[in-house]
Amino acid sequence: MTASDSNKVEEEFTEAKNNWELEKLYVDLSSAKGKGLTPVEKKFLRGLLCGFSPAEIANLVYQSRSSSTVRVYLSNGLYKYIEEMLSNQAGYSIKVKNWSRVTHLLEKAGYKKVLLEIEPISNQINQIKTNNIKQTDFTAMKSVKTQDWGEAVDVSIFQGRTTELAQTTEWIVQEHCRLVVLLGMGGIGKTALSVKLAEQIKDKFEYVIWRALHLAPPPNIFLNELIKILSPTQQTKDLEVVGGSISQLIDCLRSSRCLIVLDNFDAILSSEYTSESDIYPTSSASHSNINNSSVFYLPQIRYRPGYEGYGELIRRVGDSQHQSCLVLTSREKPPEIPALQGEKLPVRCLKITGLSNAESMEILKLKGLPCLPEECKILIDFYAGNPLFLKLIATAIQELFGGNIYEFLEQGTRVFGDIRAILDQQFSRLSSLEKLIMYWLSLNQDLGSMRKLQTEIIPRVPQRLILEAIELLQRRSLMERQASRFRQIPVLIEYVAERLIEDNFKLMQEKPSSLVMSYSIFEAQMKNYIRDIRLGTEI
């Protein structure tokens, strides 16, 4: 190549020099290649930096509509050098995949010039210093931070959760977990915890996005919304291709450190189960002799029709290597999580339980409820430190009993109103067999062991189905394991007993031969339950 030809090559796409640190980029790419870039490679690189596609570069350089030559140069050369250079800087594998990603990746890596407006003379020295700053450490580089909090709740008044915050912060910041699930029953405070966590660690991320899924769009639309936030200049794929959109999102999670929080994930999980009447067969055979697993329908947790793409999303976020984190809050554990999670794996699950006695007491004080410590403790123990339940019952006591906790406790009913509605919503998602086990455990607390439950429950249920139902109840945050026993919290026990009264009466009206249990046994169990549970809570 003659000197004149070389100069001609260098003259093409010269505007790239105005916006990019070209000389530094040439040097770093040459290092990754192992030798200097050729004039043609430099020319094609400048074309990409100017925003031209391979076809447009071919048309401008060769006056040809065929881009095969340019694409071969890029695929076999420049793309590999860029991937090698950025991967070495970031400490993990980075892929270009298509020409439109080149400018995005190189900008994130700090190769784009920082253009500042001229300010008064007193600030010019500082400007010159700023213009001379060139960040070469890709992992340390931070772009302008974007925070999109959606409908996040106000957590300016936040009680407790220091242990949970410390644990999840360590998982995400120190151990670089890719997927974290906050699991717990309704009202336990998952939403507030997720917002507080995001606020606490937001400075560790370039992007923070918080979304509630109670009105979630289909996954294809949601994914493209995320991609537009994380990479505004990137062209999204066909809205119908969920897998392609997830691939684009994973690229964003690799090139930028992003924190994405999806609250109320259980809203997109299915609750279409069979009716109560399906617990028992229509056969006249004795209940005690039933041992046919086909009698019971035990569906697994699954996604609502049309929302299965969210399952693929969390599976690939958990499996793929990237530098970001997805946080989910849910009453029910998504079906992909059990296989992905582990104490030493990048996918973790934290079970959220009630607040401590002191933290719960602060909630009652903030609600303005005047009470003696002994009375407050009864409330806290009965509602197991559930912050929403405590707020709701404190308001009810003020409005219905003039703030007199003793009067409220004496009248007897403790599960009503919004608390009842929250539990109804979660209980309605259970299969018939899960409800049967909840009934028996609520009225037979000594059946907490797996062996006793299998031998005592009527009708007889195969051990396999009991194991599966107990596992599902734990994933739904409706049962806890302590030592070798399973237990329910007092408010849930009383709720289940009340449901049993209603369901037993309904079955008596509709199908007298299909009672949950005889009334003599039922009434005796109820009396023992009310006496023992209430005394146990108030001692």
ChimeraX attribute file (.defattr): number of C-alpha atoms within 10 A of each C-alpha:
attribute: neighborCount
match mode: 1-to-1
recipient: residues
	/A:1	7
	/A:2	7
	/A:3	8
	/A:4	9
	/A:5	11
	/A:6	12
	/A:7	12
	/A:8	10
	/A:9	16
	/A:10	15
	/A:11	11
	/A:12	16
	/A:13	21
	/A:14	13
	/A:15	13
	/A:16	19
	/A:17	15
	/A:18	12
	/A:19	14
	/A:20	21
	/A:21	16
	/A:22	19
	/A:23	11
	/A:24	13
	/A:25	18
	/A:26	17
	/A:27	14
	/A:28	18
	/A:29	22
	/A:30	17
	/A:31	15
	/A:32	18
	/A:33	17
	/A:34	10
	/A:35	10
	/A:36	15
	/A:37	18
	/A:38	10
	/A:39	15
	/A:40	14
	/A:41	17
	/A:42	20
	/A:43	21
	/A:44	24
	/A:45	22
	/A:46	22
	/A:47	23
	/A:48	22
	/A:49	25
	/A:50	19
	/A:51	15
	/A:52	18
	/A:53	19
	/A:54	24
	/A:55	17
	/A:56	19
	/A:57	25
	/A:58	21
	/A:59	14
	/A:60	15
	/A:61	16
	/A:62	13
	/A:63	10
	/A:64	12
	/A:65	13
	/A:66	15
	/A:67	16
	/A:68	12
	/A:69	12
	/A:70	20
	/A:71	20
	/A:72	12
	/A:73	15
	/A:74	20
	/A:75	15
	/A:76	10
	/A:77	14
	/A:78	22
	/A:79	20
	/A:80	16
	/A:81	21
	/A:82	23
	/A:83	20
	/A:84	18
	/A:85	21
	/A:86	26
	/A:87	15
	/A:88	15
	/A:89	17
	/A:90	18
	/A:91	10
	/A:92	13
	/A:93	14
	/A:94	21
	/A:95	18
	/A:96	19
	/A:97	13
	/A:98	11
	/A:99	18
	/A:100	18
	/A:101	21
	/A:102	20
	/A:103	21
	/A:104	19
	/A:105	23
	/A:106	18
	/A:107	18
	/A:108	17
	/A:109	24
	/A:110	21
	/A:111	21
	/A:112	21
	/A:113	17
	/A:114	14
	/A:115	11
	/A:116	10
	/A:117	6
	/A:118	10
	/A:119	10
	/A:120	8
	/A:121	9
	/A:122	8
	/A:123	10
	/A:124	12
	/A:125	10
	/A:126	12
	/A:127	16
	/A:128	12
	/A:129	9
	/A:130	13
	/A:131	12
	/A:132	11
	/A:133	11
	/A:134	15
	/A:135	13
	/A:136	14
	/A:137	14
	/A:138	23
	/A:139	18
	/A:140	11
	/A:141	16
	/A:142	18
	/A:143	14
	/A:144	7
	/A:145	12
	/A:146	15
	/A:147	16
	/A:148	13
	/A:149	17
	/A:150	10
	/A:151	10
	/A:152	18
	/A:153	12
	/A:154	10
	/A:155	14
	/A:156	7
	/A:157	8
	/A:158	12
	/A:159	19
	/A:160	14
	/A:161	19
	/A:162	9
	/A:163	9
	/A:164	17
	/A:165	18
	/A:166	11
	/A:167	12
	/A:168	23
	/A:169	18
	/A:170	13
	/A:171	20
	/A:172	23
	/A:173	14
	/A:174	9
	/A:175	13
	/A:176	17
	/A:177	24
	/A:178	25
	/A:179	28
	/A:180	23
	/A:181	27
	/A:182	25
	/A:183	27
	/A:184	24
	/A:185	23
	/A:186	21
	/A:187	18
	/A:188	21
	/A:189	22
	/A:190	24
	/A:191	22
	/A:192	18
	/A:193	22
	/A:194	25
	/A:195	18
	/A:196	20
	/A:197	19
	/A:198	23
	/A:199	13
	/A:200	12
	/A:201	16
	/A:202	18
	/A:203	11
	/A:204	15
	/A:205	21
	/A:206	19
	/A:207	23
	/A:208	23
	/A:209	21
	/A:210	20
	/A:211	19
	/A:212	19
	/A:213	15
	/A:214	13
	/A:215	10
	/A:216	16
	/A:217	13
	/A:218	16
	/A:219	23
	/A:220	22
	/A:221	14
	/A:222	15
	/A:223	23
	/A:224	21
	/A:225	13
	/A:226	17
	/A:227	22
	/A:228	14
	/A:229	16
	/A:230	22
	/A:231	18
	/A:232	12
	/A:233	13
	/A:234	16
	/A:235	13
	/A:236	17
	/A:237	16
	/A:238	11
	/A:239	14
	/A:240	11
	/A:241	12
	/A:242	23
	/A:243	16
	/A:244	16
	/A:245	24
	/A:246	24
	/A:247	16
	/A:248	23
	/A:249	22
	/A:250	21
	/A:251	21
	/A:252	24
	/A:253	25
	/A:254	21
	/A:255	27
	/A:256	25
	/A:257	20
	/A:258	25
	/A:259	25
	/A:260	21
	/A:261	27
	/A:262	20
	/A:263	25
	/A:264	24
	/A:265	23
	/A:266	23
	/A:267	18
	/A:268	23
	/A:269	23
	/A:270	15
	/A:271	20
	/A:272	14
	/A:273	15
	/A:274	16
	/A:275	12
	/A:276	16
	/A:277	14
	/A:278	14
	/A:279	20
	/A:280	18
	/A:281	15
	/A:282	12
	/A:283	8
	/A:284	8
	/A:285	9
	/A:286	8
	/A:287	14
	/A:288	11
	/A:289	11
	/A:290	17
	/A:291	12
	/A:292	11
	/A:293	14
	/A:294	8
	/A:295	15
	/A:296	19
	/A:297	17
	/A:298	19
	/A:299	17
	/A:300	14
	/A:301	21
	/A:302	19
	/A:303	19
	/A:304	14
	/A:305	11
	/A:306	12
	/A:307	18
	/A:308	16
	/A:309	19
	/A:310	22
	/A:311	19
	/A:312	16
	/A:313	21
	/A:314	22
	/A:315	19
	/A:316	16
	/A:317	22
	/A:318	24
	/A:319	14
	/A:320	14
	/A:321	17
	/A:322	23
	/A:323	21
	/A:324	25
	/A:325	26
	/A:326	21
	/A:327	25
	/A:328	26
	/A:329	27
	/A:330	24
	/A:331	24
	/A:332	26
	/A:333	26
	/A:334	24
	/A:335	17
	/A:336	17
	/A:337	19
	/A:338	13
	/A:339	9
	/A:340	17
	/A:341	17
	/A:342	12
	/A:343	9
	/A:344	9
	/A:345	14
	/A:346	20
	/A:347	27
	/A:348	23
	/A:349	21
	/A:350	14
	/A:351	16
	/A:352	20
	/A:353	19
	/A:354	20
	/A:355	20
	/A:356	16
	/A:357	14
	/A:358	13
	/A:359	17
	/A:360	24
	/A:361	22
	/A:362	13
	/A:363	21
	/A:364	21
	/A:365	13
	/A:366	11
	/A:367	15
	/A:368	13
	/A:369	20
	/A:370	16
	/A:371	16
	/A:372	10
	/A:373	10
	/A:374	11
	/A:375	15
	/A:376	21
	/A:377	21
	/A:378	19
	/A:379	24
	/A:380	25
	/A:381	20
	/A:382	23
	/A:383	23
	/A:384	23
	/A:385	23
	/A:386	23
	/A:387	20
	/A:388	17
	/A:389	23
	/A:390	24
	/A:391	17
	/A:392	14
	/A:393	22
	/A:394	23
	/A:395	18
	/A:396	16
	/A:397	18
	/A:398	17
	/A:399	11
	/A:400	11
	/A:401	13
	/A:402	14
	/A:403	18
	/A:404	17
	/A:405	21
	/A:406	15
	/A:407	13
	/A:408	18
	/A:409	14
	/A:410	9
	/A:411	8
	/A:412	10
	/A:413	9
	/A:414	18
	/A:415	18
	/A:416	13
	/A:417	11
	/A:418	13
	/A:419	20
	/A:420	15
	/A:421	12
	/A:422	15
	/A:423	20
	/A:424	14
	/A:425	12
	/A:426	17
	/A:427	20
	/A:428	14
	/A:429	18
	/A:430	26
	/A:431	25
	/A:432	23
	/A:433	24
	/A:434	23
	/A:435	21
	/A:436	20
	/A:437	18
	/A:438	26
	/A:439	19
	/A:440	20
	/A:441	23
	/A:442	27
	/A:443	23
	/A:444	17
	/A:445	16
	/A:446	13
	/A:447	20
	/A:448	19
	/A:449	16
	/A:450	15
	/A:451	11
	/A:452	11
	/A:453	20
	/A:454	20
	/A:455	14
	/A:456	13
	/A:457	17
	/A:458	17
	/A:459	19
	/A:460	18
	/A:461	22
	/A:462	15
	/A:463	15
	/A:464	10
	/A:465	17
	/A:466	20
	/A:467	13
	/A:468	15
	/A:469	24
	/A:470	20
	/A:471	13
	/A:472	22
	/A:473	20
	/A:474	16
	/A:475	23
	/A:476	23
	/A:477	21
	/A:478	22
	/A:479	20
	/A:480	17
	/A:481	12
	/A:482	9
	/A:483	7
	/A:484	8
	/A:485	13
	/A:486	18
	/A:487	19
	/A:488	19
	/A:489	15
	/A:490	18
	/A:491	20
	/A:492	21
	/A:493	22
	/A:494	23
	/A:495	20
	/A:496	23
	/A:497	21
	/A:498	15
	/A:499	16
	/A:500	23
	/A:501	15
	/A:502	12
	/A:503	16
	/A:504	20
	/A:505	16
	/A:506	14
	/A:507	16
	/A:508	14
	/A:509	12
	/A:510	12
	/A:511	12
	/A:512	11
	/A:513	12
	/A:514	19
	/A:515	17
	/A:516	21
	/A:517	13
	/A:518	10
	/A:519	13
	/A:520	8
	/A:521	9
	/A:522	15
	/A:523	13
	/A:524	11
	/A:525	15
	/A:526	19
	/A:527	11
	/A:528	13
	/A:529	19
	/A:530	16
	/A:531	10
	/A:532	11
	/A:533	18
	/A:534	16
	/A:535	10
	/A:536	13
	/A:537	15
	/A:538	13
	/A:539	8
